[in-house]
Amino acid sequence: MQALLWPIITWLLQTVVIKFIVFSGLLVLLAFIVPVAVDYITHFISTEELTSTFSAIPAGVWYFWDYFLIDFGLPYMIVAYIARFLIRRLPFIG
């Protein structure tokens, strides 16, 4: 009976538990790093600058941005590029 359970226990310890610990650690690390990074970035970007930048966009451009849902897809693209950048820099993931 022990010969049957030992491979299952080692597989669980080597794959499931270790990956759970590593990814939980990454989640906790990112949960602390992201708010600090957002606070750091917000000091350089003011709402007045963003308002003046978006008010300079002509109405024709706004029409196509609304038609192609750029306001919905652009944040996803930015997050995807940031995730790709971070994954390539972490040696044990990428």
N, CA, C and O atoms as CSV, one atom per row, in Angstrom:
chain,resi,resn,atom,element,x,y,z
A,1,MET,N,N,0.822,-1.195,0.000
A,1,MET,CA,C,0.000,0.000,0.000
A,1,MET,C,C,0.865,1.257,0.000
A,1,MET,O,O,0.542,2.250,-0.652
A,2,GLN,N,N,1.965,1.196,0.741
A,2,GLN,CA,C,2.852,2.349,0.801
A,2,GLN,C,C,3.505,2.593,-0.557
A,2,GLN,O,O,3.774,3.740,-0.916
A,3,ALA,N,N,3.758,1.548,-1.298
A,3,ALA,CA,C,4.359,1.700,-2.620
A,3,ALA,C,C,3.409,2.393,-3.593
A,3,ALA,O,O,3.857,3.037,-4.541
A,4,LEU,N,N,2.134,2.269,-3.373
A,4,LEU,CA,C,1.170,2.929,-4.242
A,4,LEU,C,C,0.981,4.400,-3.879
A,4,LEU,O,O,0.773,5.234,-4.760
A,5,LEU,N,N,1.049,4.718,-2.608
A,5,LEU,CA,C,0.806,6.091,-2.170
A,5,LEU,C,C,2.029,6.992,-2.264
A,5,LEU,O,O,1.883,8.206,-2.411
A,6,TRP,N,N,3.212,6.436,-2.183
A,6,TRP,CA,C,4.424,7.249,-2.162
A,6,TRP,C,C,4.604,8.078,-3.447
A,6,TRP,O,O,4.940,9.256,-3.329
A,7,PRO,N,N,4.407,7.552,-4.648
A,7,PRO,CA,C,4.518,8.404,-5.843
A,7,PRO,C,C,3.474,9.522,-5.880
A,7,PRO,O,O,3.762,10.622,-6.353
A,8,ILE,N,N,2.276,9.249,-5.390
A,8,ILE,CA,C,1.239,10.269,-5.382
A,8,ILE,C,C,1.601,11.390,-4.403
A,8,ILE,O,O,1.416,12.569,-4.707
A,9,ILE,N,N,2.115,11.018,-3.235
A,9,ILE,CA,C,2.499,12.019,-2.229
A,9,ILE,C,C,3.672,12.851,-2.724
A,9,ILE,O,O,3.675,14.069,-2.551
A,10,THR,N,N,4.664,12.221,-3.334
A,10,THR,CA,C,5.815,12.982,-3.843
A,10,THR,C,C,5.394,13.904,-4.991
A,10,THR,O,O,5.886,15.027,-5.101
A,11,TRP,N,N,4.488,13.430,-5.838
A,11,TRP,CA,C,4.009,14.289,-6.917
A,11,TRP,C,C,3.287,15.509,-6.358
A,11,TRP,O,O,3.493,16.628,-6.828
A,12,LEU,N,N,2.441,15.291,-5.353
A,12,LEU,CA,C,1.732,16.408,-4.739
A,12,LEU,C,C,2.694,17.406,-4.113
A,12,LEU,O,O,2.515,18.617,-4.248
A,13,LEU,N,N,3.707,16.901,-3.435
A,13,LEU,CA,C,4.654,17.804,-2.788
A,13,LEU,C,C,5.509,18.542,-3.801
A,13,LEU,O,O,5.785,19.730,-3.636
A,14,GLN,N,N,5.931,17.843,-4.850
A,14,GLN,CA,C,6.837,18.463,-5.814
A,14,GLN,C,C,6.128,19.428,-6.752
A,14,GLN,O,O,6.728,20.426,-7.154
A,15,THR,N,N,4.928,19.182,-7.101
A,15,THR,CA,C,4.276,20.048,-8.088
A,15,THR,C,C,3.246,20.970,-7.455
A,15,THR,O,O,3.360,22.190,-7.569
A,16,VAL,N,N,2.281,20.429,-6.813
A,16,VAL,CA,C,1.153,21.228,-6.355
A,16,VAL,C,C,1.540,22.136,-5.191
A,16,VAL,O,O,1.278,23.338,-5.239
A,17,VAL,N,N,2.143,21.598,-4.170
A,17,VAL,CA,C,2.437,22.379,-2.967
A,17,VAL,C,C,3.513,23.428,-3.249
A,17,VAL,O,O,3.378,24.578,-2.833
A,18,ILE,N,N,4.569,23.043,-3.948
A,18,ILE,CA,C,5.649,23.990,-4.234
A,18,ILE,C,C,5.143,25.131,-5.116
A,18,ILE,O,O,5.450,26.296,-4.861
A,19,LYS,N,N,4.368,24.799,-6.152
A,19,LYS,CA,C,3.829,25.851,-7.008
A,19,LYS,C,C,2.852,26.741,-6.242
A,19,LYS,O,O,2.816,27.951,-6.464
A,20,PHE,N,N,2.075,26.166,-5.360
A,20,PHE,CA,C,1.161,26.969,-4.543
A,20,PHE,C,C,1.941,27.949,-3.676
A,20,PHE,O,O,1.555,29.112,-3.559
A,21,ILE,N,N,3.015,27.501,-3.078
A,21,ILE,CA,C,3.822,28.372,-2.221
A,21,ILE,C,C,4.476,29.479,-3.043
A,21,ILE,O,O,4.482,30.638,-2.629
A,22,VAL,N,N,5.028,29.128,-4.208
A,22,VAL,CA,C,5.701,30.124,-5.048
A,22,VAL,C,C,4.708,31.165,-5.551
A,22,VAL,O,O,4.976,32.363,-5.464
A,23,PHE,N,N,3.578,30.733,-6.072
A,23,PHE,CA,C,2.612,31.682,-6.610
A,23,PHE,C,C,1.923,32.486,-5.507
A,23,PHE,O,O,1.559,33.640,-5.730
A,24,SER,N,N,1.741,31.911,-4.344
A,24,SER,CA,C,1.199,32.677,-3.228
A,24,SER,C,C,2.184,33.753,-2.795
A,24,SER,O,O,1.792,34.877,-2.482
A,25,GLY,N,N,3.451,33.405,-2.779
A,25,GLY,CA,C,4.477,34.401,-2.459
A,25,GLY,C,C,4.514,35.527,-3.476
A,25,GLY,O,O,4.657,36.693,-3.107
A,26,LEU,N,N,4.385,35.187,-4.762
A,26,LEU,CA,C,4.339,36.219,-5.792
A,26,LEU,C,C,3.112,37.111,-5.643
A,26,LEU,O,O,3.193,38.324,-5.833
A,27,LEU,N,N,1.985,36.511,-5.306
A,27,LEU,CA,C,0.761,37.289,-5.118
A,27,LEU,C,C,0.904,38.257,-3.953
A,27,LEU,O,O,0.518,39.421,-4.060
A,28,VAL,N,N,1.450,37.788,-2.856
A,28,VAL,CA,C,1.642,38.660,-1.692
A,28,VAL,C,C,2.648,39.759,-2.024
A,28,VAL,O,O,2.457,40.916,-1.648
A,29,LEU,N,N,3.718,39.396,-2.728
A,29,LEU,CA,C,4.727,40.390,-3.105
A,29,LEU,C,C,4.127,41.459,-4.007
A,29,LEU,O,O,4.364,42.650,-3.801
A,30,LEU,N,N,3.354,41.046,-5.002
A,30,LEU,CA,C,2.737,42.018,-5.892
A,30,LEU,C,C,1.662,42.833,-5.191
A,30,LEU,O,O,1.450,43.996,-5.536
A,31,ALA,N,N,0.987,42.251,-4.225
A,31,ALA,CA,C,-0.032,42.996,-3.482
A,31,ALA,C,C,0.600,44.138,-2.691
A,31,ALA,O,O,-0.063,45.141,-2.426
A,32,PHE,N,N,1.854,44.004,-2.315
A,32,PHE,CA,C,2.538,45.076,-1.614
A,32,PHE,C,C,3.242,46.034,-2.570
A,32,PHE,O,O,3.330,47.229,-2.288
A,33,ILE,N,N,3.740,45.532,-3.687
A,33,ILE,CA,C,4.523,46.359,-4.608
A,33,ILE,C,C,3.632,47.263,-5.457
A,33,ILE,O,O,3.976,48.424,-5.677
A,34,VAL,N,N,2.503,46.762,-5.936
A,34,VAL,CA,C,1.662,47.534,-6.848
A,34,VAL,C,C,1.149,48.828,-6.220
A,34,VAL,O,O,1.235,49.868,-6.873
A,35,PRO,N,N,0.622,48.830,-4.994
A,35,PRO,CA,C,0.193,50.123,-4.422
A,35,PRO,C,C,1.341,51.115,-4.245
A,35,PRO,O,O,1.155,52.320,-4.420
A,36,VAL,N,N,2.515,50.614,-3.902
A,36,VAL,CA,C,3.674,51.505,-3.754
A,36,VAL,C,C,4.042,52.095,-5.110
A,36,VAL,O,O,4.345,53.284,-5.206
A,37,ALA,N,N,4.020,51.276,-6.156
A,37,ALA,CA,C,4.343,51.765,-7.495
A,37,ALA,C,C,3.307,52.771,-7.989
A,37,ALA,O,O,3.659,53.765,-8.625
A,38,VAL,N,N,2.045,52.520,-7.700
A,38,VAL,CA,C,0.985,53.460,-8.115
A,38,VAL,C,C,1.154,54.790,-7.395
A,38,VAL,O,O,1.011,55.846,-8.010
A,39,ASP,N,N,1.452,54.754,-6.114
A,39,ASP,CA,C,1.681,55.999,-5.378
A,39,ASP,C,C,2.892,56.748,-5.919
A,39,ASP,O,O,2.892,57.978,-5.978
A,40,TYR,N,N,3.919,56.010,-6.311
A,40,TYR,CA,C,5.121,56.630,-6.860
A,40,TYR,C,C,4.835,57.281,-8.209
A,40,TYR,O,O,5.329,58.374,-8.487
A,41,ILE,N,N,4.046,56.623,-9.045
A,41,ILE,CA,C,3.761,57.138,-10.387
A,41,ILE,C,C,2.804,58.330,-10.329
A,41,ILE,O,O,2.926,59.254,-11.133
A,42,THR,N,N,1.860,58.322,-9.396
A,42,THR,CA,C,0.881,59.409,-9.345
A,42,THR,C,C,1.499,60.752,-8.986
A,42,THR,O,O,0.889,61.791,-9.238
A,43,HIS,N,N,2.687,60.756,-8.409
A,43,HIS,CA,C,3.348,62.022,-8.123
A,43,HIS,C,C,3.824,62.701,-9.404
A,43,HIS,O,O,3.977,63.921,-9.440
A,44,PHE,N,N,4.059,61.913,-10.456
A,44,PHE,CA,C,4.553,62.471,-11.712
A,44,PHE,C,C,3.427,62.827,-12.679
A,44,PHE,O,O,3.636,63.631,-13.587
A,45,ILE,N,N,2.251,62.252,-12.507
A,45,ILE,CA,C,1.132,62.496,-13.415
A,45,ILE,C,C,0.051,63.241,-12.640
A,45,ILE,O,O,-0.421,62.777,-11.603
A,46,SER,N,N,-0.326,64.391,-13.156
A,46,SER,CA,C,-1.391,65.149,-12.506
A,46,SER,C,C,-2.662,65.053,-13.338
A,46,SER,O,O,-2.609,64.791,-14.540
A,47,THR,N,N,-3.789,65.262,-12.702
A,47,THR,CA,C,-5.064,65.169,-13.410
A,47,THR,C,C,-5.254,66.325,-14.379
A,47,THR,O,O,-5.949,66.174,-15.384
A,48,GLU,N,N,-4.656,67.470,-14.101
A,48,GLU,CA,C,-4.781,68.612,-15.006
A,48,GLU,C,C,-4.091,68.328,-16.333
A,48,GLU,O,O,-4.603,68.695,-17.391
A,49,GLU,N,N,-2.940,67.682,-16.284
A,49,GLU,CA,C,-2.223,67.351,-17.516
A,49,GLU,C,C,-3.015,66.345,-18.348
A,49,GLU,O,O,-3.095,66.474,-19.569
A,50,LEU,N,N,-3.592,65.356,-17.695
A,50,LEU,CA,C,-4.383,64.365,-18.437
A,50,LEU,C,C,-5.645,64.990,-19.017
A,50,LEU,O,O,-6.036,64.663,-20.138
A,51,THR,N,N,-6.279,65.875,-18.276
A,51,THR,CA,C,-7.480,66.538,-18.772
A,51,THR,C,C,-7.157,67.406,-19.976
A,51,THR,O,O,-7.897,67.394,-20.960
A,52,SER,N,N,-6.079,68.148,-19.916
A,52,SER,CA,C,-5.716,69.000,-21.053
A,52,SER,C,C,-5.300,68.165,-22.262
A,52,SER,O,O,-5.555,68.556,-23.401
A,53,THR,N,N,-4.669,67.033,-22.025
A,53,THR,CA,C,-4.275,66.161,-23.133
A,53,THR,C,C,-5.496,65.570,-23.823
A,53,THR,O,O,-5.568,65.568,-25.052
A,54,PHE,N,N,-6.451,65.073,-23.057
A,54,PHE,CA,C,-7.639,64.476,-23.662
A,54,PHE,C,C,-8.578,65.523,-24.257
A,54,PHE,O,O,-9.329,65.210,-25.180
A,55,SER,N,N,-8.557,66.733,-23.763
A,55,SER,CA,C,-9.405,67.768,-24.353
A,55,SER,C,C,-8.867,68.233,-25.700
A,55,SER,O,O,-9.610,68.828,-26.481
A,56,ALA,N,N,-7.597,67.976,-25.991
A,56,ALA,CA,C,-7.003,68.373,-27.267
A,56,ALA,C,C,-7.305,67.380,-28.386
A,56,ALA,O,O,-6.978,67.651,-29.541
A,57,ILE,N,N,-7.915,66.251,-28.079
A,57,ILE,CA,C,-8.225,65.249,-29.100
A,57,ILE,C,C,-9.470,65.687,-29.865
A,57,ILE,O,O,-10.489,66.009,-29.252
A,58,PRO,N,N,-9.401,65.702,-31.202
A,58,PRO,CA,C,-10.565,66.146,-31.985
A,58,PRO,C,C,-11.730,65.166,-31.906
A,58,PRO,O,O,-11.565,64.014,-31.504
A,59,ALA,N,N,-12.916,65.645,-32.298
A,59,ALA,CA,C,-14.135,64.843,-32.192
A,59,ALA,C,C,-14.112,63.630,-33.125
A,59,ALA,O,O,-14.666,62.585,-32.786
A,60,GLY,N,N,-13.485,63.755,-34.280
A,60,GLY,CA,C,-13.405,62.627,-35.211
A,60,GLY,C,C,-12.603,61.470,-34.636
A,60,GLY,O,O,-12.941,60.305,-34.845
A,61,VAL,N,N,-11.555,61.792,-33.922
A,61,VAL,CA,C,-10.752,60.742,-33.291
A,61,VAL,C,C,-11.539,60.092,-32.169
A,61,VAL,O,O,-11.484,58.876,-31.989
A,62,TRP,N,N,-12.271,60.900,-31.411
A,62,TRP,CA,C,-13.098,60.346,-30.337
A,62,TRP,C,C,-14.153,59.386,-30.883
A,62,TRP,O,O,-14.464,58.375,-30.253
A,63,TYR,N,N,-14.708,59.709,-32.066
A,63,TYR,CA,C,-15.712,58.837,-32.671
A,63,TYR,C,C,-15.130,57.451,-32.936
A,63,TYR,O,O,-15.749,56.442,-32.597
A,64,PHE,N,N,-13.945,57.396,-33.540
A,64,PHE,CA,C,-13.341,56.100,-33.830
A,64,PHE,C,C,-12.873,55.390,-32.565
A,64,PHE,O,O,-12.908,54.161,-32.505
A,65,TRP,N,N,-12.438,56.135,-31.560
A,65,TRP,CA,C,-12.075,55.501,-30.283
A,65,TRP,C,C,-13.287,54.849,-29.644
A,65,TRP,O,O,-13.191,53.749,-29.099
A,66,ASP,N,N,-14.429,55.524,-29.710
A,66,ASP,CA,C,-15.656,54.932,-29.173
A,66,ASP,C,C,-16.134,53.767,-30.023
A,66,ASP,O,O,-16.622,52.767,-29.496
A,67,TYR,N,N,-15.994,53.895,-31.347
A,67,TYR,CA,C,-16.449,52.829,-32.248
A,67,TYR,C,C,-15.642,51.551,-32.055
A,67,TYR,O,O,-16.215,50.462,-32.041
A,68,PHE,N,N,-14.330,51.660,-31.906
A,68,PHE,CA,C,-13.464,50.494,-31.741
A,68,PHE,C,C,-13.211,50.136,-30.278
A,68,PHE,O,O,-12.391,49.265,-29.988
A,69,LEU,N,N,-13.904,50.795,-29.362
A,69,LEU,CA,C,-13.816,50.534,-27.919
A,69,LEU,C,C,-12.377,50.612,-27.403
A,69,LEU,O,O,-11.919,49.743,-26.660
A,70,ILE,N,N,-11.690,51.651,-27.806
A,70,ILE,CA,C,-10.311,51.845,-27.343
A,70,ILE,C,C,-10.280,52.068,-25.836
A,70,ILE,O,O,-9.331,51.655,-25.169
A,71,ASP,N,N,-11.305,52.715,-25.293
A,71,ASP,CA,C,-11.335,52.960,-23.850
A,71,ASP,C,C,-11.459,51.664,-23.065
A,71,ASP,O,O,-11.096,51.616,-21.890
A,72,PHE,N,N,-11.963,50.619,-23.694
A,72,PHE,CA,C,-12.070,49.311,-23.032
A,72,PHE,C,C,-10.803,48.475,-23.240
A,72,PHE,O,O,-10.340,47.831,-22.300
A,73,GLY,N,N,-10.244,48.471,-24.429
A,73,GLY,CA,C,-9.125,47.596,-24.761
A,73,GLY,C,C,-7.759,48.127,-24.396
A,73,GLY,O,O,-6.845,47.347,-24.131
A,74,LEU,N,N,-7.598,49.447,-24.375
A,74,LEU,CA,C,-6.283,50.021,-24.098
A,74,LEU,C,C,-5.747,49.667,-22.713
A,74,LEU,O,O,-4.570,49.322,-22.608
A,75,PRO,N,N,-6.546,49.732,-21.642
A,75,PRO,CA,C,-6.007,49.305,-20.339
A,75,PRO,C,C,-5.572,47.838,-20.325
A,75,PRO,O,O,-4.587,47.488,-19.674
A,76,TYR,N,N,-6.309,46.976,-21.045
A,76,TYR,CA,C,-5.905,45.569,-21.116
A,76,TYR,C,C,-4.589,45.406,-21.858
A,76,TYR,O,O,-3.758,44.583,-21.471
A,77,MET,N,N,-4.389,46.176,-22.914
A,77,MET,CA,C,-3.126,46.098,-23.647
A,77,MET,C,C,-1.963,46.576,-22.788
A,77,MET,O,O,-0.887,45.979,-22.813
A,78,ILE,N,N,-2.171,47.640,-22.034
A,78,ILE,CA,C,-1.102,48.159,-21.178
A,78,ILE,C,C,-0.743,47.145,-20.098
A,78,ILE,O,O,0.436,46.906,-19.838
A,79,VAL,N,N,-1.750,46.551,-19.471
A,79,VAL,CA,C,-1.500,45.540,-18.440
A,79,VAL,C,C,-0.806,44.323,-19.043
A,79,VAL,O,O,0.073,43.736,-18.412
A,80,ALA,N,N,-1.194,43.939,-20.259
A,80,ALA,CA,C,-0.557,42.788,-20.905
A,80,ALA,C,C,0.911,43.068,-21.205
A,80,ALA,O,O,1.755,42.191,-21.022
A,81,TYR,N,N,1.228,44.283,-21.665
A,81,TYR,CA,C,2.626,44.617,-21.921
A,81,TYR,C,C,3.437,44.663,-20.626
A,81,TYR,O,O,4.589,44.229,-20.605
A,82,ILE,N,N,2.855,45.180,-19.558
A,82,ILE,CA,C,3.562,45.204,-18.273
A,82,ILE,C,C,3.781,43.786,-17.758
A,82,ILE,O,O,4.855,43.467,-17.248
A,83,ALA,N,N,2.763,42.933,-17.892
A,83,ALA,CA,C,2.914,41.542,-17.447
A,83,ALA,C,C,3.970,40.825,-18.270
A,83,ALA,O,O,4.764,40.059,-17.724
A,84,ARG,N,N,3.992,41.063,-19.571
A,84,ARG,CA,C,5.013,40.441,-20.422
A,84,ARG,C,C,6.404,40.910,-20.016
A,84,ARG,O,O,7.337,40.109,-19.947
A,85,PHE,N,N,6.545,42.194,-19.750
A,85,PHE,CA,C,7.835,42.726,-19.316
A,85,PHE,C,C,8.286,42.082,-18.011
A,85,PHE,O,O,9.442,41.680,-17.880
A,86,LEU,N,N,7.368,41.983,-17.037
A,86,LEU,CA,C,7.733,41.418,-15.740
A,86,LEU,C,C,8.042,39.932,-15.833
A,86,LEU,O,O,8.975,39.454,-15.188
A,87,ILE,N,N,7.269,39.193,-16.629
A,87,ILE,CA,C,7.500,37.755,-16.742
A,87,ILE,C,C,8.837,37.468,-17.405
A,87,ILE,O,O,9.506,36.500,-17.042
A,88,ARG,N,N,9.238,38.280,-18.359
A,88,ARG,CA,C,10.537,38.061,-18.997
A,88,ARG,C,C,11.694,38.372,-18.058
A,88,ARG,O,O,12.798,37.857,-18.238
A,89,ARG,N,N,11.446,39.211,-17.057
A,89,ARG,CA,C,12.518,39.590,-16.131
A,89,ARG,C,C,12.635,38.636,-14.944
A,89,ARG,O,O,13.649,38.652,-14.246
A,90,LEU,N,N,11.614,37.801,-14.701
A,90,LEU,CA,C,11.676,36.850,-13.602
A,90,LEU,C,C,12.295,35.548,-14.111
A,90,LEU,O,O,11.695,34.879,-14.952
A,91,PRO,N,N,13.474,35.176,-13.624
A,91,PRO,CA,C,14.174,34.031,-14.217
A,91,PRO,C,C,13.511,32.687,-13.964
A,91,PRO,O,O,13.693,31.774,-14.769
A,92,PHE,N,N,12.759,32.521,-12.900
A,92,PHE,CA,C,12.189,31.202,-12.626
A,92,PHE,C,C,10.818,31.032,-13.234
A,92,PHE,O,O,10.233,29.957,-13.104
A,93,ILE,N,N,10.273,32.049,-13.899
A,93,ILE,CA,C,8.975,31.902,-14.588
A,93,ILE,C,C,9.182,31.904,-16.098
A,93,ILE,O,O,8.756,30.967,-16.774
A,94,GLY,N,N,9.823,32.930,-16.641
A,94,GLY,CA,C,9.948,33.043,-18.089
A,94,GLY,C,C,11.285,32.641,-18.543
A,94,GLY,O,O,11.566,32.674,-19.741
